[in-house]
């Protein structure tokens, strides 16, 4: 349990440090336009990646037996 707590604490601290580094790069450095462009690019890429993964799974999955039954009324 001690190792798990140590790893959890490291992740927590690194996330906070990462936030402050990102805030510095975005607000106070000359790299601000590039950081903003890369952030938007990664966000849009991630969203479109998830949407394409959903579409791929829908296109390649076999229909379940319950969806093959038709209701003739």
N, CA and C atoms as an extended XYZ file, in Angstrom:
219
Properties=species:S:1:pos:R:3:atomname:S:1:resname:S:1:resid:I:1 pbc="F F F"
N         0.823       -1.198        0.000 N   UNK     1
C         0.000        0.000        0.000 CA  UNK     1
C         0.861        1.253        0.000 C   UNK     1
N         2.062        1.177        0.544 N   UNK     2
C         2.940        2.331        0.601 CA  UNK     2
C         3.385        2.744       -0.797 C   UNK     2
N         3.689        1.768       -1.653 N   UNK     3
C         4.107        2.084       -3.019 CA  UNK     3
C         2.966        2.755       -3.782 C   UNK     3
N         1.753        2.274       -3.588 N   UNK     4
C         0.593        2.862       -4.265 CA  UNK     4
C         0.377        4.305       -3.803 C   UNK     4
N         0.547        4.541       -2.539 N   UNK     5
C         0.399        5.896       -2.010 CA  UNK     5
C         1.492        6.816       -2.537 C   UNK     5
N         2.714        6.302       -2.657 N   UNK     6
C         3.822        7.091       -3.195 CA  UNK     6
C         3.568        7.455       -4.652 C   UNK     6
N         3.136        6.503       -5.446 N   UNK     7
C         2.842        6.774       -6.850 CA  UNK     7
C         1.686        7.766       -6.969 C   UNK     7
N         0.668        7.609       -6.146 N   UNK     8
C        -0.453        8.548       -6.154 CA  UNK     8
C        -0.028        9.958       -5.798 C   UNK     8
N         0.834       10.081       -4.817 N   UNK     9
C         1.336       11.398       -4.427 CA  UNK     9
C         2.178       12.008       -5.537 C   UNK     9
N         3.009       11.184       -6.193 N   UNK    10
C         3.803       11.686       -7.306 CA  UNK    10
C         2.924       12.175       -8.448 C   UNK    10
N         1.891       11.425       -8.787 N   UNK    11
C         0.979       11.840       -9.854 CA  UNK    11
C         0.297       13.149       -9.483 C   UNK    11
N        -0.134       13.271       -8.237 N   UNK    12
C        -0.789       14.482       -7.757 CA  UNK    12
C         0.132       15.693       -7.879 C   UNK    12
N         1.359       15.563       -7.406 N   UNK    13
C         2.308       16.679       -7.436 CA  UNK    13
C         2.675       17.027       -8.873 C   UNK    13
N         2.916       16.017       -9.712 N   UNK    14
C         3.276       16.280      -11.102 CA  UNK    14
C         2.140       16.939      -11.874 C   UNK    14
N         0.900       16.604      -11.560 N   UNK    15
C        -0.233       17.251      -12.217 CA  UNK    15
C        -0.303       18.724      -11.843 C   UNK    15
N        -0.065       19.048      -10.593 N   UNK    16
C        -0.084       20.448      -10.159 CA  UNK    16
C         1.079       21.212      -10.787 C   UNK    16
N         2.268       20.621      -10.803 N   UNK    17
C         3.421       21.266      -11.432 CA  UNK    17
C         3.163       21.451      -12.925 C   UNK    17
N         2.573       20.452      -13.567 N   UNK    18
C         2.244       20.549      -14.979 CA  UNK    18
C         1.269       21.670      -15.265 C   UNK    18
N         0.284       21.838      -14.385 N   UNK    19
C        -0.669       22.933      -14.551 CA  UNK    19
C         0.031       24.286      -14.483 C   UNK    19
N         0.900       24.471      -13.499 N   UNK    20
C         1.584       25.752      -13.361 CA  UNK    20
C         2.553       25.997      -14.514 C   UNK    20
N         3.204       24.954      -14.998 N   UNK    21
C         4.075       25.099      -16.156 CA  UNK    21
C         3.262       25.483      -17.386 C   UNK    21
N         2.123       24.836      -17.581 N   UNK    22
C         1.255       25.167      -18.706 CA  UNK    22
C         0.733       26.596      -18.587 C   UNK    22
N         0.326       26.997      -17.396 N   UNK    23
C        -0.163       28.363      -17.189 CA  UNK    23
C         0.944       29.378      -17.468 C   UNK    23
N         2.154       29.090      -17.032 N   UNK    24
C         3.264       29.997      -17.315 CA  UNK    24
C         3.505       30.105      -18.815 C   UNK    24
N         3.564       28.954      -19.497 N   UNK    25
C         3.809       28.971      -20.938 CA  UNK    25
C         2.689       29.672      -21.694 C   UNK    25
N         1.474       29.549      -21.197 N   UNK    26
C         0.338       30.143      -21.890 CA  UNK    26
C         0.206       31.639      -21.621 C   UNK    26
N         0.521       32.075      -20.425 N   UNK    27
C         0.267       33.464      -20.040 CA  UNK    27
C         1.498       34.373      -20.061 C   UNK    27
N         2.642       33.861      -19.694 N   UNK    28
C         3.777       34.752      -19.436 CA  UNK    28
C         4.971       34.585      -20.375 C   UNK    28
N         4.937       33.619      -21.258 N   UNK    29
C         6.108       33.413      -22.104 CA  UNK    29
C         5.835       33.847      -23.532 C   UNK    29
N         6.903       33.929      -24.308 N   UNK    30
C         6.759       34.277      -25.716 CA  UNK    30
C         6.265       33.101      -26.543 C   UNK    30
N         6.149       31.932      -25.935 N   UNK    31
C         5.658       30.728      -26.603 CA  UNK    31
C         4.141       30.621      -26.564 C   UNK    31
N         3.467       31.616      -26.062 N   UNK    32
C         2.020       31.577      -25.859 CA  UNK    32
C         1.219       31.206      -27.102 C   UNK    32
N         1.457       31.805      -28.268 N   UNK    33
C         0.654       31.424      -29.449 CA  UNK    33
C         0.842       29.962      -29.845 C   UNK    33
N         2.073       29.480      -29.759 N   UNK    34
C         2.330       28.088      -30.132 CA  UNK    34
C         1.695       27.134      -29.128 C   UNK    34
N         1.802       27.449      -27.842 N   UNK    35
C         1.203       26.608      -26.807 CA  UNK    35
C        -0.312       26.558      -26.978 C   UNK    35
N        -0.924       27.692      -27.269 N   UNK    36
C        -2.368       27.739      -27.472 CA  UNK    36
C        -2.768       26.940      -28.703 C   UNK    36
N        -2.037       27.101      -29.789 N   UNK    37
C        -2.352       26.354      -31.002 CA  UNK    37
C        -2.201       24.853      -30.790 C   UNK    37
N        -1.144       24.432      -30.122 N   UNK    38
C        -0.954       23.010      -29.857 CA  UNK    38
C        -2.019       22.456      -28.919 C   UNK    38
N        -2.440       23.257      -27.953 N   UNK    39
C        -3.484       22.814      -27.033 CA  UNK    39
C        -4.800       22.575      -27.760 C   UNK    39
N        -5.172       23.521      -28.606 N   UNK    40
C        -6.416       23.378      -29.373 CA  UNK    40
C        -6.298       22.206      -30.339 C   UNK    40
N        -5.137       22.055      -30.977 N   UNK    41
C        -4.933       20.947      -31.899 CA  UNK    41
C        -5.073       19.598      -31.192 C   UNK    41
N        -4.487       19.476      -29.998 N   UNK    42
C        -4.591       18.215      -29.257 CA  UNK    42
C        -6.016       17.958      -28.790 C   UNK    42
N        -6.723       18.991      -28.360 N   UNK    43
C        -8.107       18.811      -27.907 CA  UNK    43
C        -9.003       18.376      -29.059 C   UNK    43
N        -8.904       19.054      -30.188 N   UNK    44
C        -9.724       18.697      -31.351 CA  UNK    44
C        -9.331       17.316      -31.860 C   UNK    44
N        -8.045       17.032      -31.905 N   UNK    45
C        -7.586       15.711      -32.331 CA  UNK    45
C        -8.089       14.606      -31.417 C   UNK    45
N        -8.095       14.863      -30.118 N   UNK    46
C        -8.597       13.866      -29.169 CA  UNK    46
C       -10.083       13.616      -29.333 C   UNK    46
N       -10.848       14.683      -29.486 N   UNK    47
C       -12.299       14.539      -29.665 CA  UNK    47
C       -12.605       13.806      -30.964 C   UNK    47
N       -11.956       14.211      -32.053 N   UNK    48
C       -12.195       13.540      -33.328 CA  UNK    48
C       -11.679       12.103      -33.314 C   UNK    48
N       -10.628       11.842      -32.570 N   UNK    49
C       -10.141       10.471      -32.424 CA  UNK    49
C       -11.153        9.580      -31.725 C   UNK    49
N       -11.771       10.088      -30.664 N   UNK    50
C       -12.795        9.321      -29.962 CA  UNK    50
C       -13.999        9.086      -30.875 C   UNK    50
N       -14.411       10.107      -31.613 N   UNK    51
C       -15.549        9.958      -32.531 CA  UNK    51
C       -15.220        8.943      -33.620 C   UNK    51
N       -14.011        8.976      -34.169 N   UNK    52
C       -13.655        8.006      -35.202 CA  UNK    52
C       -13.564        6.593      -34.637 C   UNK    52
N       -13.103        6.449      -33.391 N   UNK    53
C       -13.043        5.141      -32.746 CA  UNK    53
C       -14.449        4.575      -32.557 C   UNK    53
N       -15.397        5.422      -32.156 N   UNK    54
C       -16.792        4.983      -32.018 CA  UNK    54
C       -17.341        4.554      -33.371 C   UNK    54
N       -17.086        5.346      -34.415 N   UNK    55
C       -17.550        4.990      -35.750 CA  UNK    55
C       -16.934        3.696      -36.247 C   UNK    55
N       -15.655        3.499      -36.005 N   UNK    56
C       -14.988        2.264      -36.416 CA  UNK    56
C       -15.601        1.061      -35.710 C   UNK    56
N       -15.828        1.184      -34.411 N   UNK    57
C       -16.433        0.077      -33.667 CA  UNK    57
C       -17.848       -0.213      -34.136 C   UNK    57
N       -18.604        0.826      -34.464 N   UNK    58
C       -19.959        0.602      -34.975 CA  UNK    58
C       -19.924       -0.063      -36.346 C   UNK    58
N       -18.956        0.288      -37.173 N   UNK    59
C       -18.879       -0.252      -38.526 CA  UNK    59
C       -18.370       -1.690      -38.550 C   UNK    59
N       -17.524       -2.064      -37.594 N   UNK    60
C       -16.896       -3.379      -37.649 CA  UNK    60
C       -17.479       -4.388      -36.681 C   UNK    60
N       -18.405       -3.992      -35.837 N   UNK    61
C       -18.949       -4.947      -34.868 CA  UNK    61
C       -20.075       -5.761      -35.504 C   UNK    61
N       -20.199       -6.984      -35.045 N   UNK    62
C       -21.269       -7.847      -35.520 CA  UNK    62
C       -22.561       -7.470      -34.811 C   UNK    62
N       -23.681       -7.580      -35.504 N   UNK    63
C       -24.947       -7.282      -34.826 CA  UNK    63
C       -25.257       -8.358      -33.789 C   UNK    63
N       -25.837       -7.941      -32.695 N   UNK    64
C       -26.195       -8.900      -31.657 CA  UNK    64
C       -27.413       -9.701      -32.096 C   UNK    64
N       -27.582      -10.928      -31.576 N   UNK    65
C       -28.726      -11.743      -31.982 CA  UNK    65
C       -30.072      -11.082      -31.696 C   UNK    65
N       -30.150      -10.286      -30.653 N   UNK    66
C       -31.424       -9.653      -30.330 CA  UNK    66
C       -31.796       -8.576      -31.357 C   UNK    66
N       -30.807       -8.000      -32.029 N   UNK    67
C       -31.112       -6.975      -33.024 CA  UNK    67
C       -31.466       -7.596      -34.378 C   UNK    67
N       -31.245       -8.894      -34.543 N   UNK    68
C       -31.581       -9.568      -35.787 CA  UNK    68
C       -33.042       -9.986      -35.845 C   UNK    68
N       -33.695      -10.058      -34.698 N   UNK    69
C       -35.087      -10.473      -34.640 CA  UNK    69
C       -35.956       -9.320      -35.111 C   UNK    69
N       -36.822       -9.599      -36.073 N   UNK    70
C       -37.731       -8.564      -36.563 CA  UNK    70
C       -39.115       -8.802      -36.011 C   UNK    70
N       -39.830       -7.738      -35.816 N   UNK    71
C       -41.186       -7.803      -35.266 CA  UNK    71
C       -42.161       -7.621      -36.425 C   UNK    71
N       -42.830       -8.703      -36.850 N   UNK    72
C       -43.767       -8.657      -37.979 CA  UNK    72
C       -45.181       -8.465      -37.457 C   UNK    72
N       -45.655       -7.245      -37.434 N   UNK    73
C       -47.016       -6.953      -36.989 CA  UNK    73
C       -47.735       -6.175      -38.031 C   UNK    73
